[in-house]
Amino acid sequence: MLRKIEARGASYQANRIRESCSQIFRYAIATGRAERDAAADLRGALKPHITTSRAAITDPVEVGGLLRAIDAYTGNIVTKCGLQLLALTFLRPGEVRLGEWDEIDMEEKLWRIPARRMKMRLDHLVHLSSQACVVLEELRQITGRGRLMFPGLRSSERAISDATFIAALRRMGFEKDEMCAHGFRSMASTILNEQGYPADAIEKQLAHNPRNKIRGIYNRAEYLSERRRMMDEWADYLDSLRNTGREKNISMEEKA
């Protein structure tokens, strides 16, 4: 069973499933249902999972090209909105595509994501820039009558798949070693750190919370004022990158 999973290149899943099987056997031993852990014999027999960096565009000029490509995307408008929000919010792809409308507070310009949907299982606050609010208003016109912000085409009660954003990037011509859906986080982190924004505010916005859960809950709104300013300035910065390339194209067309 594990070899079949490994054969399709899913070494991480294969190793995790072996660990789960081992836990089951250990429980069986403790409750008198088994005498030994058969899965333990396979420890080291599977290929180890090698962690690689997420593909991300971090050069400002190339970021501008990416943003213009998203603006010109001719596929599903809901997918396009999702890509725009990934760039503006630093959220993980799953946190965006599983978003629900009752999490959005347009008056306070906040996206309140409950702990159950966060990787670190802590509530997360995301300040919404004016640009993010414009995207959300456009999206609300399409999906606002339902619970999910990004419902699938087959069922309004199921969100779009985790491959949707990746497929859109490939359709726009971005290769897998160039940009992935998770890469928007690395893009923001790299550029903002280079520009001298407080590292703690960046990490908090990325929801890289402390391992200490009590401290994480207590500090869930920490740096919110700094993060509001940073998110607004980040959105303006993305606009400048997008428009710089657009102005150059216009200038070239006028000369021609």
C-alpha angles and dihedrals in degrees: 000000000000093000090057090054092045092049092063090056097259097127093150092056091045092055093045091051090050088054091050091050090050091053090052092051092048090052089049090053091049092051097044096253097113139021101212144017105251092183091060089069089064094058106125093010093099126071110265118246110249114207115222131187117264113255109252139165109230104159106105094223091051091045088058089053091050092052092049090049090053091049089052094046110133098193128091111337090218090058090048091054089050092054091049091052091049089058094046102042108036088226124149114258092248092051090055101043093046093049119134126211095235088065091065120089107185094180093059091030091232136137107206109198114192121232093248090068098044125091092228092044093238128120112261129205120206120190111221116221119214088258091054090050090054090053091048092050089052091048092047090060088061106034104012095108092066135060098250124068092208108032120178123250094246099047133017089210095061124066124232114278124268089248095060098089093042091051091051092052090050090048088055090054102258110138123223092252091050106049137356132180091258089051094082087075093053089045092056095041094050096047096042092049090050089051092055103251114157109278092217092056092048093049091048091050089051087053092240091154127185117272087236101087095199092054090045093054092045092051099040092119094039115135090010093140091049090045092051091054092043094050093049092048091045091055091049090048091053089051090053092051091047094048097043092065091041091053090050091053091049091049092051091049091052091051090050 
